[in-house]
């Protein structure tokens, strides 16, 4: 009976070590997964923001295609959009810009 105890103690220690290591690796992978999910969500927001900007630029360019040329105008401030503004506000602003350009002609 005493011989089994001497065999059982190292086995429990080895198995316990594997379980602890497995749990550490599991937690590490969960943290990485959580970080990846956050990065994917940030990228989704960025893509949606860029889609809105592209739509605005297309509307501006379509409003007066003859006046739209590379390097003309005020530069980046002309096309920059506030991050906090909504899509509807951006559409209204683009519509106003297009109306002003149409009225100039």
Secondary structure, DSSP 8 states (H G I E B T S, - for coil): -HHHHHHHHHHHHHHHHHHHHHHHHHHHHHHHHHHHHHHHHHHHHHHHHHHHHHHHHHHHHHHTTTT--TT-SS-HHHH---TTS-HHHHHHHHHHHHHHHHHH-
